[in-house]
Amino acid sequence: MPFDNDSMTFDQLDAILSYDGETGKLWWKAKTASKVMVGMEAGCTKATNVSKDGQTRAYRYVRVFGKSMAVARVAWLLTHGEWPTGKICFDDGNQLNLKINNLRMSNSMPVKYDHNDAGSRADYLRDSRERFPLDWKDSYLRSKFKITLAEYGQMLVAQNGVCAICNEVEKATRGGKPKALAVDHDHATGAIRALLCSECNQMLGKAKDNRDVLLAAVKYLDKHAGRTIAAPTLTVVPTEESH
């Protein structure tokens, strides 16, 4: 049963291999060779190259019907139901940590697309975003804001899914679908503040995060709406010493 890498389907590999995402282990479910036993851990570790810092890089591979495949790619397939369209990266830098929460697909371009053709690159980006929207979102959040998609989700839940300023859901759309709330951060320190709708995020951006400008805008609106804001009053609470 010869095949090229990534040519086997989910059903074909799922019939013979089992992947445990919590441990990162791959197990044989069916006997495919004389040395293969059902229930045995599948795959072996191979040193493949040496990094620029002199460290030997080791990866785990599994051999199925005479062909070797990276266990990380097989793990991705058995978890998501599709082969990854890009390179698999390891969040902690350990290529032997094959737990599913350590695996992330990069936005690198696979060989089936023409790297020298702008149209082909655009096709890849479109196809990859459509097939793996959560992975692209996670990659963007990590590179732009140094947070994960899971951390973004925690912020979204804490805000009940609405903007931290106007308390409204996002009304802007992209491609006919509602946009996600934007991650707002302090441009001076880089600190993450909260999630904002497009309008509130743009409002802060137009004001360049200048509170004096924003306060002046409030005073302007009050003035032309005929509203007056009473000056704060000071209440003195007598103490025992004042009697």
Stockholm file with secondary structure:
# STOCKHOLM 1.0

chainA/1-243         MPFDNDSMTFDQLDAILSYDGETGKLWWKAKTASKVMVGMEAGCTKATNVSKDGQTRAYRYVRVFGKSMAVARVAWLLTHGEWPTGKICFDDGNQLNLKINNLRMSNSMPVKYDHNDAGSRADYLRDSRERFPLDWKDSYLRSKFKITLAEYGQMLVAQNGVCAICNEVEKATRGGKPKALAVDHDHATGAIRALLCSECNQMLGKAKDNRDVLLAAVKYLDKHAGRTIAAPTLTVVPTEESH
#=GR chainA/1-243 SS CCCCTTCSCHHHHHTTEEEETTTTEEEESSCCSTTCCTTSBCCEEEEEEECTTSCEEEEEEEEETTEEEEHHHHHHHHHHSSCCSSCEEETTSCTTCCCGGGEEECCCCCTTSCTTCHHHHHHHHHHHHHHCHHHHHHHHHHHHHSCCHHHHHHHHHHTTTSCTTTCCCCCCEETTEECCCEEEECTTTCCEEEEECHHHHHHHHHTTTCHHHHHHHHHHHHHHTTCCCCCCCCCCCCCGGGC
#=GC SS_cons         CCCCTTCSCHHHHHTTEEEETTTTEEEESSCCSTTCCTTSBCCEEEEEEECTTSCEEEEEEEEETTEEEEHHHHHHHHHHSSCCSSCEEETTSCTTCCCGGGEEECCCCCTTSCTTCHHHHHHHHHHHHHHCHHHHHHHHHHHHHSCCHHHHHHHHHHTTTSCTTTCCCCCCEETTEECCCEEEECTTTCCEEEEECHHHHHHHHHTTTCHHHHHHHHHHHHHHTTCCCCCCCCCCCCCGGGC
//
